[in-house]
Structure formats: structure tokens, C-alpha cells
Amino acid sequence: MYWERDEAALKETATKYGRYLNSISFGILHDAEDAKECVNDTYNDAWESMPPHRPSMLSTFLGKITRRISIDLLRKKHADKRGGGEIALALEELDECVQGSGNVEDEIVRRELVKKISELLQCLTETERKVFMRRYWYIDSVAEIAERFGFSESKVKSMLFRTRNKLREELQKEGY
């Protein structure tokens, strides 16, 4: 429907993926109105990018757009509060794994890094991978992750610490 430029594609997308996208955005923003606005912006971005872009997994494509828009809005709203909130904390935790010269703008290097991180995540146990994704993709708090998996917060913190260390070691071996 997107390639036919049929505006019903937006309604169908909202029906099929609206709850999923809203949960991503709300998990980052913790504000229903802002989340709704970001999801609507997602539909607009999807409409603008298809065609020519043809995503292999529409749900993942839409999720990435929603996540980017939500993070951008959160950063904009909290620009004066450096270091505050879960997203800043989560990104600071990951920053220690992927530090570099600050010049990772080269698209080829960025893609190689993303591919390597993805490969490393596949080597984790299912639980470790899910905990990692809840923290660094969905930006869940440690408390939320502990509740979701029935773990103590200290166990979640420890698991994330060990996973970040594995990630850092492997990336350093690869020269990142």
C-alpha cells in the first residue's frame, strides 16, 4: 500500500503496529501524549521513506524510527538536565564499551560496528540478550527489568556489567 501511495497504509500500520510503537516510545518518554506524538511522527517518516526504501521487516523498521524520534524528543526536552533520566544513564553505561576517537561518522565503520555488536549479542544466552535489549534498546530501568524477569536489581546490574565487559573486550580485540 505504501508503494501504491495509498493513504490507507497509514491506518493499517496504526492498527497493526500502534500498540508496539507506543510501548517503545512510552518506555523512553514516560509521557502518553509525547509517545503518541512520536508514533504519529513515525507514520509520517515511514510514509516519506517508502518508497524508495523497502524494509525487510516492517515492525523493526518502524520500531527503529519510533525509538530515534523518541530519543531525539527526550534529548530536546532534557537538554539542560545533562546526565539525568534512564536514557542518559543507559547511554553512559554503553559509552564505556564503544569509546573511540569520536570520529565514528564514517558509515562503513559504523555498519561494521553494528554488525559486530549484533554478532556478539547472538553469543549471549537468551536471558542475557533479553536483559541487555530491555536496558539498551527499550531503555527500561534496572528495577523494571528485575521485575520483568523476577531477578533482584543487583543481579540485573551484575548481568549488565558482565555483558558490557564482554562487549568491551571483544570490541577492543577487533580494534574498536
C-alpha positions as CSV (number, residue, x, y, z in Angstrom):
1,M,0.0,0.0,0.0
2,Y,2.9,2.3,0.6
3,W,4.3,1.8,-2.9
4,E,0.8,2.5,-4.3
5,R,0.8,5.7,-2.2
6,D,-2.5,4.5,-0.7
7,E,-3.1,6.6,2.5
8,A,-4.9,3.6,4.0
9,A,-1.4,2.2,4.6
10,L,-1.1,4.6,7.5
11,K,-4.4,3.4,9.1
12,E,-3.4,-0.2,8.6
13,T,0.0,0.4,10.0
14,A,-1.5,2.1,13.1
15,T,-3.9,-0.7,13.6
16,K,-1.3,-3.4,13.3
17,Y,1.7,-1.8,15.0
18,G,0.3,1.1,17.0
19,R,0.5,-0.6,20.4
20,Y,4.0,-1.9,19.8
21,L,5.3,1.5,18.7
22,N,3.5,3.3,21.5
23,S,5.1,0.9,24.1
24,I,8.6,1.7,22.7
25,S,8.0,5.4,22.8
26,F,6.3,5.4,26.2
27,G,9.1,3.3,27.6
28,I,11.6,6.0,26.6
29,L,9.5,9.1,27.3
30,H,7.1,8.0,30.2
31,D,4.6,10.5,28.8
32,A,1.5,9.3,26.9
33,E,1.0,12.5,24.9
34,D,4.6,12.7,23.8
35,A,4.6,9.0,22.9
36,K,1.5,9.4,20.8
37,E,3.1,12.4,19.0
38,C,6.3,10.3,18.3
39,V,4.3,7.4,17.0
40,N,2.4,9.8,14.6
41,D,5.8,11.2,13.5
42,T,6.8,7.6,12.9
43,Y,4.0,7.1,10.5
44,N,4.9,10.3,8.7
45,D,8.6,9.2,8.4
46,A,7.6,5.8,7.2
47,W,5.3,7.4,4.5
48,E,8.2,9.7,3.4
49,S,10.8,6.9,3.2
50,M,8.8,4.2,1.4
51,P,9.3,4.1,-1.4
52,P,12.2,4.1,-2.3
53,H,13.3,2.3,0.9
54,R,11.9,-1.2,1.3
55,P,12.4,-2.6,4.8
56,S,12.8,-6.3,5.1
57,M,10.9,-6.3,8.5
58,L,8.4,-3.5,8.7
59,S,8.0,-3.9,12.5
60,T,11.7,-3.5,13.1
61,F,11.9,-0.6,10.7
62,L,9.0,1.2,12.4
63,G,10.4,0.4,15.8
64,K,13.8,2.0,14.9
65,I,12.1,5.1,13.6
66,T,10.0,5.4,16.8
67,R,13.0,4.8,19.0
68,R,15.0,7.5,17.2
69,I,12.2,10.1,17.3
70,S,11.5,9.4,21.0
71,I,15.2,9.6,22.0
72,D,15.5,12.9,20.0
73,L,12.5,14.3,21.8
74,L,13.7,13.2,25.2
75,R,17.1,14.8,24.5
76,K,15.5,18.0,23.3
77,K,13.2,18.2,26.4
78,H,16.0,17.4,28.8
79,A,18.9,19.3,27.2
80,D,19.5,21.3,30.3
81,K,19.5,18.2,32.5
82,R,22.7,16.5,31.4
83,G,23.1,13.1,32.9
84,G,19.5,12.8,34.2
85,G,17.0,10.1,33.4
86,E,17.2,6.5,32.3
87,I,18.2,7.1,28.7
88,A,21.2,9.2,29.7
89,L,22.3,6.6,32.3
90,A,21.9,3.8,29.8
91,L,23.8,5.5,27.1
92,E,26.6,6.5,29.6
93,E,26.8,2.8,30.5
94,L,27.3,1.7,26.9
95,D,29.6,4.6,26.1
96,E,32.4,3.0,28.1
97,C,32.2,0.0,25.7
98,V,32.3,1.9,22.5
99,Q,34.6,4.8,23.2
100,G,36.7,5.9,20.4
101,S,38.2,9.0,18.8
102,G,34.7,10.4,18.5
103,N,35.0,10.1,14.7
104,V,32.7,7.2,14.1
105,E,30.8,9.1,11.5
106,D,32.2,7.0,8.7
107,E,29.2,4.9,7.6
108,I,31.3,1.9,6.8
109,V,32.9,1.8,10.2
110,R,29.5,2.4,11.9
111,R,27.9,-0.5,9.9
112,E,30.8,-2.8,10.8
113,L,30.5,-1.9,14.5
114,V,26.7,-2.5,14.4
115,K,27.3,-5.9,12.7
116,K,29.9,-6.8,15.3
117,I,27.7,-5.9,18.3
118,S,24.9,-7.9,16.8
119,E,27.2,-10.9,16.4
120,L,28.3,-10.6,20.0
121,L,24.7,-10.4,21.2
122,Q,23.9,-13.6,19.4
123,C,26.7,-15.3,21.5
124,L,24.9,-14.4,24.8
125,T,22.4,-16.6,26.5
126,E,18.8,-15.8,25.7
127,T,18.2,-14.2,29.1
128,E,21.4,-12.1,28.9
129,R,20.4,-10.9,25.4
130,K,16.9,-10.1,26.5
131,V,18.1,-8.2,29.6
132,F,20.6,-6.3,27.5
133,M,18.0,-5.4,24.9
134,R,15.5,-4.3,27.6
135,R,18.1,-1.9,29.0
136,Y,19.7,-0.5,25.9
137,W,17.0,-0.8,23.2
138,Y,13.9,-0.2,25.2
139,I,15.6,1.9,27.9
140,D,13.9,0.0,30.7
141,S,15.2,0.9,34.2
142,V,17.1,-1.8,36.2
143,A,14.1,-2.0,38.5
144,E,11.7,-2.6,35.6
145,I,14.0,-5.3,34.2
146,A,14.3,-7.0,37.6
147,E,10.5,-7.1,37.9
148,R,10.0,-8.4,34.4
149,F,12.5,-11.3,34.8
150,G,11.9,-11.9,38.5
151,F,15.5,-11.1,39.4
152,S,16.9,-8.8,42.1
153,E,18.2,-5.4,40.9
154,S,21.7,-6.4,42.0
155,K,21.5,-9.5,39.7
156,V,20.4,-7.3,36.8
157,K,23.2,-4.8,37.4
158,S,25.7,-7.6,37.6
159,M,24.5,-9.2,34.5
160,L,24.6,-6.0,32.6
161,F,28.1,-5.2,33.9
162,R,29.4,-8.6,32.8
163,T,27.7,-8.2,29.4
164,R,29.2,-4.8,28.9
165,N,32.6,-6.1,29.8
166,K,32.3,-9.0,27.3
167,L,31.2,-6.5,24.7
168,R,34.1,-4.1,25.5
169,E,36.7,-6.9,25.4
170,E,35.5,-8.2,22.1
171,L,35.3,-4.8,20.5
172,Q,38.9,-4.0,21.7
173,K,40.1,-7.3,20.2
174,E,38.6,-6.1,16.9
175,G,40.3,-2.7,17.2
176,Y,37.2,-0.6,18.1
